[in-house]
Amino acid sequence: MKVILYAALTANGMVAKIDGNSDWPSPEDFDCFNTTCRKAGGVIMGRHTFDNFNGGNMTDWPNADGLHIVLTHQNYLETKHPNIKLAKSPLEAIQIAKQAGLKEIVVCGGSQTFGIFMKEKLVDEIYMDIEPLLFGEGMPFFNAGDFEQKLRLLETKNLSSQTIQLHYEVVK
């Protein structure tokens, strides 16, 4: 199974404001992110990212009709989303995706989730959509894990005149 980590980042590497707000990425990032999620068929997210999506409309969910796996130690989460599964670990989340017949899965946040997937060497590709914005304080791309990883640049693409996408393969 291919595991794709996908993040919108400020130019200084933040994925959210200090209060967790992540409503700042461009429409072009949102469109490309959703296209990637639909192609994969499912996403894995941490509990805080789930809470951010859960408060909004169903159309705001990545791949609204697809599988969403939430990393949490809780046994139940209240949601209106029809296709939510819970996992206690990244490996369990990947197993759920495999059992659902998926060949790819997108990891969409947040900082702690990104860090643990990298630390456990589970990521195959990374998309970074760099937005023209800086936060003096915020949540960094990776918040957990002691890791070092070499990457191979696969593609750079302008999503707009202001937003750049970097697509990397994780060197294993």
N, C-alpha and C positions, 0 to 999 in steps of 0.2 A: 504494500500500500504506500502511495506517495503522500507524504505529509507536507503541506504547504503552509508556511507561516506568512501571514499577510498583515501589514501594518501601515497606517497613515502616520507620518512623523513630521514634527516641526523640523526646521533646518538645524536645530540643535538637539535633535534626537528624543523629543518628548512625544508620548502617545496620548497624553491627556493633561488637562490642567491639574493643578494641585488638589482641587476638589473632586477630581474624577471626570469632569465634564469633557466630552469628546465630540461636541457638535460643530467643530470648526473645520473639518476637512471639506475640500471642494466637491461640487457635484460630479466632477470628472473622476475623482477618487472613488466616490460612492458608486458610480456606475461601473467602473472597472472592478472594484471589490465585489459587487453583487454578481457581475458576469462570471468572475472566477469562482464564487461560491455556488452559483447555479450549475456551472460545468462540473464541479466536483460532486455536487449532490448533498453535501453536508458540511457543517462547521462544528468546531470545538471551541468553547469559550469558558472563561473563568466565571465565578459567581458574580463578581462586581460588573462584568461586561453584560452578563445575563440581566442583572437588575436594570442596567441602562436601557437595554432593548425592551425589556418586559413592560416598562412604563409607557411605551409609545404605541403607535399603530402597528398592525400586522405588516403593513407595507414597508415599515422601517427595518424589519428583520432581514438579515442577509439570507437570500434564498428562502423566502417566506414559507414556501411549501415543503422545503427539504428538511432533512434530519438536523437537529440541533442537540449537541451533547454538551452538558454543563458539568464542569469539574466542581464538585462540592462534596462535603462530608455529610450533608443533610440527606435524608431519605425521601423528601418531598419538597417540591417548590410549587407555589401557586402561580399559574399562568393560564392565559387563554390560547397559547400556542398549541396546536394539535400534535406536534411531533417533537417532544422534548424527552431526552433520555438523560439520566444522571450517571456520572462516573466519579469514582473516588481518586483515580490516578490517570495520568496520560496513557499508560498502557491499556488500562481498562477502556478508556474512551476509544482508542484505536481498535480494540477488539470489537466493540459495539458497532463501529463503522464497517468493519470487515463483515460482521454477521449480517449487516443490512445490505451487503453486496456492493459496497462502494469500493472503488479503486483508488480514489483520491479523497482527501479531507483537508479543509482549510482551518487553521488555528487562527482565531481572530482576536485574541486578547484576554486579558490585559498583560501588564508588565510581569506579574508573577507567573502567569501561565506561559508567556513567551520564554521566560527564564528557565522554567522547569523542563519544557520541551527541549530547549537547547542543552541544558545540563545532562539530560538523559539521552542525548544524541539521537533524537527521534525525527528531526527535521531534514527533509530532502531539498526543499527549495524555499527561498524567501523573496517576497515582493515587498519593497519599501516605496511607498508613495510619499515623496518629500514635498511638503507644503511650504510656501513662502511666509513663514511665521516663526517667531521666537517666543518662548516662555522663560522668564527668569526663574520661575519655580514650576515644577510639574512632575508628572510621572515619567520616568525614563523608559526607554524601549524594553530594557531588561531590569527586573527588580529582584530576581532570585537566581541563585546558582553561581557556582564557581566553574567557569568553563572558558575555553579558548577554541575557536573554530575558524578554519580557513574556508574561504568562499571563492567561487569562480563566477565572474560576471558573465551572464548569459545574454542580457539585453538591457539597453537603456531606451527609454521612450518618453516623449513629451506627452503627458495626458492633456495638457493645455499649455498656454504660453507661460504659465507660472508654476505648474506642477510637473515634477519629473518622477518617473518610475524607474527604480533599479530592480532588476530581476537577477537573483543569484542562485547558483546551485551550491549546496553544502558539500564540501570535499570530504569524502569518507575514506 
